[in-house]
Amino acid sequence: MDRHLLAIDDVSEDFETILRWAIAFKSSWKSGNEVALNFMPLDTLTVGSIYEKPSTRTRVSFEVGISRLGGQPLTLLKNDIQLGSSESVSDTAQVLSRFLGAMTYRCFAHADVVELAKHATVPVLNALSDKHHPCQAAADLMTVLEHFGDEKITLAWVGDGNNVLHDYMLASVMLGYDFKYATPKGYEPDEDVVKRAQEIASTTDASIFSTNDPIEAVKDANVVYTDVFISMGEEHLKDKVEAFDGFQVNMDLIQHMDENWAFMHCLPAHRGDEVTDEVMDHENSIVFDQAENRMWAQMSLLVYLINPDAWEAMGEFIGLT
């Protein structure tokens, strides 16, 4: 088993079980179950989280989740270490592996997290790169399962063909959901990721539909997901906004969806740009469930990668096996 999580399809074999573990463990923990509350599979371990980008959900969800699992979270901000400046990524990986039980890395270039994993001797989790965001996708599909159960539904994306779309598409077809996405011309997802998703879809009886028309993408869909038009690090690309004219998720767009619809967003949201307040605050919006589930999904992934025996034992206790 590959002990690293660089993209969500790295855990394709056990992905659904990872999510169902997270859902069941969340329920047990919130109900006050003593076994769940005292589950400490990361006891004596320190998990280091490296951040090149600022973060709210990623940092808090990892720190709290690691602590609840009995581990010690160690947050390493960009200026705290010499990663990529006076010390190479490979050397940093080898040094930190001597101290840590695992590493998470929120970076700009996907090549950097690949390099870190290549030289690390402990599990590395991609906490966001410019190409993939697997931890977000795990939380997203956990949320879909919580709200729709085993119903065969259609998921839609409207917006940029970015890192969030990449892993959301991969994760969706891994679970057999039909997937539709609309991006402006010139902002399509990476072809290699689409190809991977198509290969997975062929084995799960899922379909993928692409368009440049948001209405076509959301027609009869159960879920619509969007992200900011200008991502962190792209603030200088002000002209990019013009390309997304007509891609706002508003109630006019929602009317083309299935009556049992839900809205998703990875946050932070730029209200009034990619989504209106009316949709964001609607009772069908599940964005804050997504945000909370970052922690529970990541807890499942951490235990799965770091202490698989404990993950399987807890899975038996909560009725998964």
KAHU-V302425 format. One record per pair of residues at least 24 apart in sequence whose C-alpha atoms are under 6 Angstrom apart, sorted by sequence separation. I is the first residue (numbers start at 1). J is the second residue. D is the distance in Angstrom with one decimal. If there is no record, write none. Layout:
[[I/J/D] [I/J/D]]
//
This chain:
[[97/121/5.7] [154/178/4.8] [155/179/5.0] [156/180/4.7] [157/181/4.5] [158/182/4.9] [159/183/5.2] [46/71/5.7] [97/122/5.9] [154/179/5.8] [156/181/5.4] [45/71/5.2] [46/72/4.5] [47/73/5.1] [48/74/4.6] [49/75/4.9] [50/76/4.7] [51/77/4.9] [52/78/4.8] [90/116/5.9] [93/119/5.7] [94/120/5.5] [161/187/5.4] [248/274/4.4] [249/275/4.7] [250/276/5.5] [42/69/5.6] [43/70/4.6] [46/73/5.8] [47/74/6.0] [48/75/5.9] [49/76/5.8] [50/77/5.9] [51/78/5.6] [89/116/5.8] [93/120/4.8] [160/187/5.9] [161/188/4.6] [170/197/5.1] [248/275/5.4] [41/69/6.0] [42/70/5.1] [43/71/5.1] [161/189/4.0] [173/201/5.2] [176/204/4.9] [178/206/4.9] [180/208/5.7] [184/212/5.4] [40/69/4.6] [42/71/4.6] [90/119/5.5] [176/205/5.9] [177/206/5.5] [178/207/4.7] [179/208/4.8] [180/209/4.6] [181/210/5.1] [182/211/4.8] [183/212/5.1] [40/70/4.4] [133/163/5.8] [137/167/5.6] [176/206/4.8] [180/210/5.8] [182/212/4.9] [132/163/4.5] [133/164/5.6] [137/168/5.0] [182/213/5.7] [131/163/4.5] [182/214/5.2] [130/163/5.8] [134/167/5.7] [173/206/5.6] [182/217/5.6] [181/217/5.4] [221/257/5.1] [222/258/5.4] [180/217/5.3] [219/256/5.0] [220/257/4.3] [221/258/5.5] [219/257/5.0] [220/258/4.4] [223/261/5.5] [225/263/6.0] [227/265/5.9] [218/257/5.6] [222/261/4.5] [223/262/4.8] [224/263/5.2] [225/264/4.5] [226/265/5.4] [223/263/5.8] [225/265/5.6] [228/274/6.0] [47/100/5.7] [46/100/5.2] [47/101/5.6] [49/103/5.7] [52/106/6.0] [46/101/5.6] [47/102/5.0] [48/103/4.8] [49/104/4.6] [50/105/4.8] [51/106/4.9] [52/107/5.1] [45/101/5.3] [47/103/5.6] [49/105/5.8] [158/214/6.0] [156/218/5.7] [155/221/5.9] [154/221/5.0] [156/223/5.8] [157/224/5.6] [159/226/5.7] [154/222/5.5] [155/223/4.9] [156/224/4.7] [157/225/4.8] [158/226/5.3] [157/226/5.9] [4/123/5.0] [3/123/5.2] [4/124/4.9] [5/125/4.7] [6/126/5.0] [4/125/5.9] [5/126/6.0] [19/142/5.4] [7/132/5.7] [8/134/4.5] [7/134/5.2] [143/290/5.8] [140/290/5.8] [139/290/5.8] [139/293/5.0] [139/294/4.8] [139/297/5.4] [8/167/5.9] [138/297/5.9] [65/295/5.6] [61/295/4.5] [65/299/5.8] [22/296/5.5] [22/297/5.4] [22/300/5.4] [3/305/5.6]]
//
